[in-house]
Amino acid sequence: MSVDLALSLLLFAAFMAYAARRLFVLLHVFQQEEYDAGRFLHGIFRSQNGRLVWEFWNLRNPSKKAKKPLKMTARAWRTYVVSLLVTAFFLSGWFSFPSWSKLVTTILILALLLPSFLASSNFFLWPYERSNQRRYWRQAHEKLTRLGPVVIGITGSYGKTSVKHILAHILAAAAPTLATPGSVNTPMGVTRIIRERLEPRHKYFIVEMGAYGLGSIARLCDLAPPQHAIITAIGPAHLERFGSLATTALAKAELAKAATGTVVLPRALLEHAPFAQLYKSEPSRFVILDAPEVTQEKDGLTVCIDDEKLHAPLYGLHHGANVALAYTLARALGLDPALIKETLRSVPQIEHRLAVTTYPTGAVLIDDAYNANPAGMRAALDLLDFLADGHKRRVLVTPGVVELGAEHGPVHADLGAYAAQKADVIIAVAARRIPSFVQAAQAAQVLEVQRFSEAQAWLAAHTGPRDVILIANDLPDILEG
């Protein structure tokens, strides 16, 4: 074997080792983007993860060290192996270069193209994946039809997971209830829950329905036709996906249109044409809620609705609307008001959505890591101020919010100014992506860090029982960099 051939093979093996590790990290991001190649590539090349193309040893194992670990499902393995084969194909094709400089240049170009090779696996695997998805979809749909639970769909720009959590707790007191877990709200996620968890004993099946564009919710309604529905709110969350609130309203109205029974809406939604038109055509199907009277107390919320005074051990005034929506649909389903009222007294806190606990240093911790919208962040800041009660230091840790599109700068400027009124110390995570927030928050003490782990280190070293800490949102791994 010649020296040149040996060196070429060594270089080939070294690059493939690098590619295997890098593609594994990229697969984690691809999975979080629901294998949407367009969003994945856009996110990679606009994020700070782009610089990690060149950082071999700093690439963390996403199946272990990640906020939402990589799950090596059958599809993930297929995608990973195909992307490796595509990489090897292109690399071997360029090893005929007589010039070492051209070969090295080619390798550098291929390193930059690795995200594209991973995304291209979708193209090669699509017929197989599509066939698999259709088969699983049919199985789930047939099972749901055969078992016949009462299907309740919940959607909205924000609040849908919290309403689902509260409603599931109420209905479970009356009959066996299954709700899609966590933030599972896509067709394949719901398909999996139906196939694996739905049982004949379940009387109610609550489905959180996420909208990733027009038609998303309609497809979910085809899979799990809803008898009843709750639409929580229309707001700027995910505005980057939809482009306008009008388009957001159209997407969310697909649930109201598909439901055959009661649809519960906040009155504010009637300001949007799709809901106004549906209500005008079939008013008897709709229950329209005015904003309830909500009081935050040290042990939870008091919500006044329908001459009832409800108490729930939850925090954040905006949860009052979530309680009212869940209560109203439970009443529409015929549950005894006394049972609902009593059940609400034991509703568990909603994980990562204004859950109040104690930090290891003894500080009060408000965990709002999964509540990423401007209205929710304002409510969280109000709670921070309320629990501090003028006697404790108020510490905010936040990377801001995401997917605001053209509103990113103005919304963060507004949030920064509000945060400066409600917090004494503000730790801005990945501060470079929210310059308007940092600038507007200067009335408080602002610390800039790149990663959430750095904020945690500061909290561990500088907080104690005289502090209240608010974790407001947490970035996905791709945006934190």
N, C-alpha and C positions, 0 to 999 in steps of 0.2 A: 504494500500500500504506500502510495506516494505521500510526502509530507503535506502537500497541498490538500490532498483528499482527506487526510487525517484531520487537518485543521478545519476543513469545511464541515466534516461530520461532528467535530467537537463543538463548532459554532452553532450548528443545527441543533444539537442536543441541548446546548446552553440556552438558546433562544426558546426552544419548546418548553424547557423547564420554567423559564420566566413566563411564557404565555399561559402555561397551565395554572400558575399561581394567580396571575393577573386576571384571567378569564373567570376564575373562581370568585374573585372579589366582585368583578363586574356582574356576574350572574346574580349575586345578592341584590344589586340595584335593579337589575332586569326583572327579578321576581317581584320586588316591591312595586314596580310599575305595571304589574299584571301582564308582563310579556308584551307590552305595547312598545314596538320598536321605535316609533316616532318620538314618543315622550321620553323613552330611555335615552336615545341619542341626543335629544335636545337638552335633557337634564345633565348628561355627562359632559358635554362640551361647553355648557355654560357654568358648570359648578367647579369648585376647587378640586374635585376629584381628578380633573384633567391632568394636574401636575403629578398625580400618583402614577401615571404611565411610566415615569422614570424611577420611581421609588420601589425597588424590589423588596428590601428587607423590612420596610415600614408598612407593608400591606398586611392588615390584620386578618385573622381567620374569621370570616363573617358567620360561620356556623357556630362560633363560640363567643367572640368578642363583638357583639353588635346589639343595638337597642332592640331590633326585631331580627333575630337570627335567621340565617339562610336555612330553609328546609329543603333537603335534598330529596324531593319527590321524584317519581318516575319521570315526570316531564322535565324537571330540572336536570336530571342525569342525561336525558336525551339531548337537551339543548346544549349542555356542556360538552358532551362528546362530539356532537356535530360541529360545534365551533372550533374545537381542537383539530378536527379533520380538515376543516376549511383553512385554518392557519397553516397546518402542515403542507397542504396542497400548494398554497401560494408560496410558501417558503422554499419548498423543493423545486418549484418552477424557476426560481431566480438563482439557483445555485450553479447555473451554467455560466454566470458572469466571470469573465477572465480577470476582471479587475477587483482587487480586494476593496478598494475605495467604493466601487459601485455596490459591492455586496453589503458592506457596512451601511451604506446609505439606504439600501433596500430594507435592511433589518430595522433601521430606525423608522422608516415609513410604515412598515408592517406593525411595529409597536404602537404607532398612533392609530392604526386602522383596527386594532383588536376589538374595540367596542362595536365597530361595524360588522366584523366577522361574527360576533355573538348575535347581533340583531339579525344577520342574514340567516341564522339557523331557523328563524321563524319561517322563512320562505321555503326552505327544504322540508321542514317538518309539518307545514300547515295542513296538507291533505290528511296526514295521520292524526294530528291533534284535533282537527275539525271533526273527523269521524269519531274519535274518542269522546269529544265533548257532546256530540249529538246522541251518542249511545247513552252516556251518563244522564244527559238531560231528559231523554225519554224515560229512563228507569225512574228518575226522581219524580217526574210529572205523573207517571202512571201510579207510583206509590202514593203520592199525595192525593190523587183523585180517588184511589181505592180506600184510603183511610179516612178521608173527608173531614179533617179538623176545620175549625173556623179560622180562616186565614186573615190576619190583620197586617196590612202594609204600613210602614212608617218611613217617611222621607222628609227632607228639608235641608236647607243650607247648613244648618247647625241644630243641635239639640236632639237629633233623631236617636242616637245611642242612649242618651239619658232618658228620654221618654220610653224607649223600649225597656230599659232596666226597671223603671218605676212601674210600667204597665204589667210587665211579666211578674213582678212581685205581687201586685194586686190580684191578677187573675189566678196565680198559683194557689192563692188562699181559697179559691172557689172550685178549681178543677185542675187536673194535670196540664201543664203549660210548657211548651218548648219555644224558646226564642233563639234566633241566630246569635251566636256568642260574639263578644268583643265588637269589632267594627267590620265583621263579615257582612258584605252587602253587594257582592257581585254575583252574576248568574252561576259561575262555577263554584263559588263559595257556598251559595245557598243550595245548589245541587248536592254538594257533599254533605251538608247538614241533613238534608232530607233523606239521603240514601243511608247515612250512618246513624242518625240519632232519632228520627221521627218514629214513634211507636203508636200502636193502636190505642193506647190509653190516653194519648194527648188530645184534649178537647180543643185547645187553642194553639195556634202556631203563629208567632209574631215574627215578621220578616222585615229587617232593616233593608231599605232599598237605596243604593247609592246611584247617583247620576254622573256619568263620565262624558255625557254629551246627549243630544237629542236621540231618543229611542232606547236609551239604557234602561230606564224604568219600565217602558213598555215591554221589553224583552223579559224582565223579571216578572212582570204581571202575566205574561204568557206561561212562564214556568210555574208560578204560584199565584193563580188568580185570586185576588183579594176580595173578601166580602166587605171588609171595613177598612178604613184608612185614617191616618193622621198625617197632616202636613204641618211641620213645626214652624217654619220660617222661610222667607226669601231674603238673602243678604249677599254681601260681597265675597263670602267664602267661596273659593274655587272660581272666582271671576275670570282668572286666567284661562280656564278651560272653556267657559261659555261665552266670554266676550262682552256680555251685557246682562243686566238683571232681567230684561224681557225674555232672553233666551233661557235663563235659569228658571224663570217661572213656567215657561212652556215645558221644560223638561220635567219639573216637579209635578205639573198638572197632569201628566200621564197617569199617575197613580189615582188621582181624584176621578179621572175619566173612566178608569178600569174598574174601580170598586163598585160593587152591586148594592151595598148596604150603606151604612152611615159613614159620612166623611166629616171629620172634625178639623176645623180651621180656626186660627186666630183671625180676628176681624181685619187686621192689617193686610192679609193676603188678598182681600177683595179689591185692593188698590191695583192689583195686577190683572190685566185683561183676561187671561185664560181662566182664572178662578172666578172672576166676576161673571163671565159668560156661562160657565158651568152652573154656578149658583142660580143665575137667572133662569136657566132652562129647566133645572130640577131642584128647586129650593127645599123640597121635603127630604132630600137625601143628606142635607148639610146641617151641621150644628156649628154655629158661628160663635166664637168665644171673644168676649171683651177681655182686656188685660185685667187679671185678677188683682186684688189688693194683697200685697205680700209684705210681711214683716220678718226681718232677720233677727233672730234671737241667739243667745249664746249656745243653746242646745238644738238649734235647727230653725226651720221655717214655719211660719204660720201663714196659711193661704185661705183667703175668704172667697168662696164661690157658691152660688146657689143657696144662699143663706146658711151655708155650712162653714164651720171654721176647722180647717184641716191642719194637722201638724205632721211634719216629716223631719227626721233628723238629718237634713241636708243643708248645705251651705251655698250661698250665692243667690241673690234675688232673682236672677234669671231662671233658676230652677223652679220658682213659683209657677211660671207659665208651663213648664214641663209637667209639674204635678197636676195642674188644672187640665191639661190635655189628656193625660192618662185617666184621671178621675172621670172626665166627661165621657170618654169612650167606654169605660167600665160600666158607667150608668146606662149607656145606650145598649150594652149587652145584657142588661137586666140584673146586674149585681146589686145587692142590698147596700144602700148608702152607709149604714152602720158598719158593715163588714169592711167596706172600702176605707172608711175613716180609721177604723182600728188597725187595719193592715198597714196603712201608710205610716203609722207610728213606729213600725219596725223595719221600714225600708232600709237596706244597707246603703252606706255611702257608695258613690259611683267611682270606681277605681280610676285614678288619674283625671277626674273631672270635679275639681274642688273638693277633694277628699282631705279632711283635716285630721292630722295625726301629729306625732311628736318626732322631731328630727333627733338623730343620735346625740347631738350636743345639748339637748334639752330644749331647744327652740320649738315653737309651734310651727308646723309645716303645713302649708296649703298646697296640695299636689294637684295642679291643673294642667298637667303635661299634655293631655290629649284634647284640650279644648281650644282649638286654633282658629279663632275668628275674632274680629274686632269687638263685637258686642260682648262676647264671652270674656275677653281680656279686660274690658272696662269693669264688668261685674266682679271679676276676680280681684282687681285693684280696689274696688269698694270694700270687698270682704277683708282684704289685707289691712286696710285702714280701720275697719270696724273691730277686728280682733285685736289689733294693737291698742285700741282704746286710748290713745294719747299717752300711754305709759311705756310702750315697748318700741324698739327700733324696727322699722319696716324695711325688709330686704326683698328686692325683686330680682329674680333670675329669669331672663327671657331672651330668645332669639327673634322676637317679633312673630309675625304670622307669614303665611306663604300663599302663593297662588292668587295674588291680588291684581296681577296684570298692570295696566296703566295706573291703577290707584295705589300701587305699592308705596311710592314716595309720600303723597299727601296723607294716606291713612296712617303711616308710621309717624309722620310728624305730629299728627293729632294724638296718637297713642303716647308718644314720647312726652308731650306737654302734660297729658293727663297723669302719666306715671310719675312725673316729677312732683305732682301735688299729693300723690298717695304713697310714695316710697321715699325713704331716706337714703338708701343705697340701692343702686341699680347695676346689676351685672349683665352686660350685653354680650350674649354668646354669638359668635360669628358676626361681630359688629360691623364688618365691612359690607355686609349685605343690607344693613339697615342704617345708613348714614343719617337720614332725616330723623329717625327715632333718637339716635345718640345726640344729635345737635339740639333737638327740642327738649331733651331731658336734662340739660346741663344745670338746671336749678338744684338737682339732687347730686349726690356723689356718684359718678358713673365710672365703672370699671369695665374695660374691654378685654374679653378673652376669646380665643378661637373655638375651644371645645367645651362641652358641658362638663367634662371631667375636671377641667381647670376651675370651673365655678364650684364644683363639689369640694375641691381641695381648699378653696378660699372659705367656704362655709364651715368646713371641719375645723379650720384654724381660727376663725374670727367670730363665730356665733355662739350663743349660750341661751339660758332660760329667759333672758330679757329681750329676745328677738322673736319676730314673726317672719317666716320665710315664705315667699310665694314663688313656686315654679310655674311660670306661665308659658305653656307650649314647650315642645321639645322637637328639634329638627330631625328629620330622617337622616340616616348616615350620609347620603349623597350630598346633602346641602351643608352639613357641618364640615365636611372635607377631611 
